Structures are given as structure tokens and as C-alpha cells.
Amino acid sequence: MKLIVADARGEDHGLELVAERNSRRLVDASTGTVYVSDFSWADVSVINGGKCDATRASGCHAVREIPVGSRPISLVTSADSSSLYVALTFPPQPLAIVKIKG
């Protein structure tokens, strides 16, 4: 599944959600940051997309792990890329909001 995220006016913010078996990836084109949810470990890995691509695979490692307290199933960033919203599978909370910039 591939979903291009747009705002209410239909403007594409360069966010792409790609679903896989037990993880989701979100690429924030405005910052070059890649967010990968890990359903098994209940966290989100942050990867510097500027140092990780098909020609520079050595830079493809997490620069930060964000514990979210439950199993993450979906990711989206705010329009200004300051917050990461993580939908969670299990209570007590259905959503984790993480400040990622500013």
C-alpha cells in the first residue's frame, strides 16, 4: 500500500507512507527524515535520509529510537514537520504525539 499524504486543500506535503508486514515507513521530504515504526519493539526508528540511499547504504542506520509505549501502526508528521503522530494498537492511549523539531 502506498499513500501520498495531502492537507485539506489537496496540497501534497511530500509525505509518503509505505505499508509492510509489521512496520510502516514515513518519508518527510521537507527534512529528508525517514521514520520507521517497529510493531514488535513498540518504537519508531529515525533515519537520516540524507545519508542513506541506494548508493550510500552504510548511512542507513537509526540515529534515534523513539519509544511510543505500544505497538505503532501508522505515522504522520504535522505540516511544519515539528510533531510526529503515531497511531497505536493497544490502550491506554490510541495516539502518541512526539515533538521532533523545535
N, C-alpha and C positions, 0 to 999 in steps of 0.2 A: 504494500500500500504506500502511495506517495501522496502527500497533501501539501499544497502550497498555501501558506497562511497569508490572508489579506485582512485589512481592517474593514470597518463598516462602510467605508467609502469605496471599497474594492481595490485599494492600493496595496500592491504586493510589497511586503517589507523584507523580502529576501530570506524568509524563514522556510525551511523545508523539513518536514517530518517524514522519516522513513521507518516503517514498522518492520521488525524482525521477530523472531521467536519469543525471546524473553527480554528484549530490550527495545528501546526507542532511541533514535538519534535526532537531534535538532541542530541544524547549522544556522548560526546567526551571521548572515553575510555582511552585516554592518560592522561586526567586530572580528570576524574570522574565527569565532569560537565554536567548538563542537561540544555539545552536551550529549552524553550517552547514559541512559538510565540502566541500572542493573537490578532487575527484578529479584534476583537471588540474594544480593547483598544489601538491598534497601538503601542504595545510594545513587548519586549521579556523578559520573566522571566528567571532568572538564579538560578538554584537549585544545591546545593552541593550533588552530587550523593553518596559521601562517608558517608553522614549522613542520607540518605533516601533510604530505601529499604523495602521489604515486612515485615521484622521483626522490623524495626525502622521507622514506618510511622510518628512519631512525628517530625522527622527531615525534612519532606517533605514540605518545605515552601521556597518561593523565598528569596534569600539572596540579590538579586539585581533586579531592574526593569530597562530595557534599552528602553527609548523611541526612536522609529525609524521614527516618523513623518508621517507614512502612514500605511496602513494595510499590515503586513508581511505575505507572502505566502510560502516562502521557506527559509531554513537556511543551511549554510555550514561553517565550520571553515577552516582556512588555514592549510597547512600540519604541521606547527610548533605550531598550536593552539594559535597564537598570535592575530589573527583577526577573527571576525565573519562577514560573508557576508549574508545580509538579502535582498532577493528579495521582492519588494514592489508592491502592486496592482495599486496604483494611482500616477500620477505625483505630484510634479515636478521632482522627481528623481525615477528611476526604481530600484535603489540599494542603500542600506545603508551599509557602512563599519564601523565596530566598533572595536576599539582596545581593546582586552580583556586580554592581558598579555604583560608585558614588558615595 
